[in-house]
Amino acid sequence: MTKLMPLFHDQFKDFDKFFVGFEEPMAQMQKLHDDLTKNIPNYPPYNIRKNAENSYTIELAVAGFGESEIDITIDGGKLIVKGNVDAATDAIEDNFLFKGIATRAFTRAFAIDDQIEVKDAELFNGMLKIALERLVPAEKQPKKVPVKTKGEKQFLNESN
């Protein structure tokens, strides 16, 4: 493999001479790259915690998003979290020399059971925390049956 490297090195040593005047296509390729990476399915990163037997928390790292830019909906067994980028933020984007903090729109969906209910959603220090609780149906919960004492004569009279 090391014998092949000098061969390729010699062929590409003057490669940059062929790219004079290609700034616009390179900018278009950069834009295409940026657009494609905005839809990567692993953004934003998240955690799912089991707090108790019937209590869960979904935590999403949504730094840069405000309360009005996040929508949470439940639709057909899915919990859908959407982050919408403000149009005014995109207009200011030209002032950056380097932009490493993502402010891209996202949609993250979680499959949830029909018995799961969203209790609360909080945004604090760039973390969105969604509290979930499993509703235990009444027929599955243990039910205590009270024992009543009845007079013996009255019970014998009713059984005759």
C-alpha positions as CSV (number, residue, x, y, z in Angstrom):
1,M,0.0,0.0,0.0
2,T,2.9,2.4,0.8
3,K,4.2,1.8,-2.7
4,L,1.0,3.1,-4.2
5,M,1.0,6.4,-2.3
6,P,3.9,8.0,-4.2
7,L,2.1,7.1,-7.4
8,F,-1.0,8.9,-6.4
9,H,0.9,11.8,-4.8
10,D,2.7,12.5,-8.1
11,Q,-0.6,12.5,-10.0
12,F,-2.3,14.9,-7.7
13,K,0.5,17.3,-6.8
14,D,-0.6,19.9,-9.3
15,F,-4.3,19.2,-8.9
16,D,-5.1,22.6,-7.5
17,K,-4.1,24.3,-10.8
18,F,-7.3,22.8,-12.4
19,F,-9.6,24.6,-10.0
20,V,-9.2,28.2,-10.9
21,G,-12.6,29.9,-11.1
22,F,-14.6,27.2,-9.5
23,E,-15.6,29.2,-6.4
24,E,-19.3,29.2,-7.3
25,P,-19.6,25.5,-7.8
26,M,-17.7,24.9,-4.6
27,A,-20.0,27.3,-2.8
28,Q,-23.0,25.3,-4.2
29,M,-21.5,22.1,-3.1
30,Q,-21.0,23.5,0.4
31,K,-24.6,24.7,0.5
32,L,-25.8,21.2,-0.7
33,H,-23.6,19.7,2.1
34,D,-25.1,22.0,4.7
35,D,-28.7,21.3,3.5
36,L,-28.1,17.6,3.6
37,T,-26.6,17.6,7.1
38,K,-29.5,19.6,8.5
39,N,-31.7,16.5,8.0
40,I,-29.5,14.1,9.8
41,P,-31.8,11.9,11.9
42,N,-29.5,12.1,15.0
43,Y,-30.2,15.7,15.7
44,P,-31.0,16.8,18.3
45,P,-29.4,14.3,20.7
46,Y,-31.7,13.0,23.4
47,N,-31.9,10.8,26.5
48,I,-34.9,8.7,27.7
49,R,-35.0,8.1,31.5
50,K,-37.2,5.7,33.5
51,N,-37.8,7.6,36.7
52,A,-40.2,5.2,38.4
53,E,-42.3,2.2,37.4
54,N,-44.8,4.3,35.4
55,S,-42.8,7.6,35.0
56,Y,-40.5,8.5,32.1
57,T,-38.6,11.6,31.0
58,I,-37.4,12.4,27.5
59,E,-34.6,15.0,27.4
60,L,-33.6,16.8,24.2
61,A,-30.6,19.1,23.8
62,V,-32.1,22.1,21.9
63,A,-29.7,24.9,22.6
64,G,-30.6,28.0,20.7
65,F,-34.3,27.3,20.5
66,G,-36.9,29.4,22.4
67,E,-40.2,28.2,23.9
68,S,-42.1,29.6,20.9
69,E,-39.9,27.7,18.4
70,I,-40.7,24.2,19.8
71,D,-43.9,22.3,19.1
72,I,-44.9,19.1,20.8
73,T,-47.8,17.0,19.5
74,I,-49.2,13.5,19.9
75,D,-50.5,12.0,16.8
76,G,-51.4,8.3,16.3
77,G,-49.2,6.8,18.9
78,K,-46.3,9.1,18.1
79,L,-44.9,11.9,20.2
80,I,-43.5,14.5,17.7
81,V,-41.2,17.2,18.7
82,K,-40.5,19.9,16.1
83,G,-38.0,22.8,16.3
84,N,-38.7,25.7,14.0
85,V,-36.0,28.1,13.1
86,D,-36.9,31.8,13.2
87,A,-36.7,33.4,9.7
88,A,-35.0,36.5,11.3
89,T,-32.1,34.3,12.5
90,D,-31.5,33.0,9.0
91,A,-31.2,36.6,7.7
92,I,-28.4,37.4,10.1
93,E,-26.5,34.2,9.2
94,D,-24.3,36.1,6.7
95,N,-22.3,37.8,9.5
96,F,-20.7,34.5,10.6
97,L,-17.1,33.6,9.7
98,F,-17.6,30.2,11.2
99,K,-20.9,28.7,12.4
100,G,-20.5,25.6,14.6
101,I,-23.6,25.9,16.7
102,A,-26.5,24.4,14.8
103,T,-29.8,26.3,14.6
104,R,-31.5,24.0,12.1
105,A,-35.1,23.0,12.1
106,F,-35.7,19.4,13.3
107,T,-38.4,16.9,13.7
108,R,-37.9,14.0,16.2
109,A,-40.6,11.4,16.6
110,F,-41.0,8.8,19.5
111,A,-43.4,5.9,19.4
112,I,-45.4,5.8,22.6
113,D,-48.0,3.5,24.0
114,D,-51.7,4.5,24.1
115,Q,-51.5,4.4,27.9
116,I,-48.7,7.0,28.0
117,E,-49.7,10.6,28.8
118,V,-47.6,13.7,28.5
119,K,-47.7,15.4,31.9
120,D,-45.3,18.4,31.4
121,A,-42.7,19.9,29.1
122,E,-40.0,22.3,30.4
123,L,-37.3,24.2,28.5
124,F,-34.3,25.1,30.8
125,N,-30.7,25.9,29.9
126,G,-31.0,24.4,26.4
127,M,-32.6,21.2,27.6
128,L,-36.2,20.3,26.8
129,K,-37.6,17.8,29.3
130,I,-40.8,16.1,28.6
131,A,-42.4,14.2,31.5
132,L,-44.4,11.1,30.6
133,E,-46.6,8.9,32.8
134,R,-48.2,5.5,32.1
135,L,-51.8,5.5,33.1
136,V,-52.6,2.2,34.7
137,P,-56.2,1.1,33.9
138,A,-58.6,0.9,36.8
139,E,-59.4,-2.8,36.2
140,K,-55.7,-3.8,36.5
141,Q,-55.1,-1.9,39.8
142,P,-55.5,-4.0,42.9
143,K,-59.0,-3.4,44.4
144,K,-59.7,-3.8,48.1
145,V,-63.0,-5.4,48.9
146,P,-64.3,-4.3,52.4
147,V,-65.5,-7.0,54.7
148,K,-68.7,-6.2,56.6
149,T,-70.0,-7.8,59.7
150,K,-73.6,-8.7,59.7
151,G,-75.7,-10.1,62.6
152,E,-75.8,-13.9,62.7
153,K,-79.6,-14.0,63.1
154,Q,-80.1,-11.6,60.2
155,F,-77.7,-13.7,58.0
156,L,-79.5,-16.9,58.8
157,N,-82.9,-15.3,58.1
158,E,-81.7,-14.1,54.7
159,S,-80.3,-17.5,53.7
160,N,-83.7,-19.3,54.4
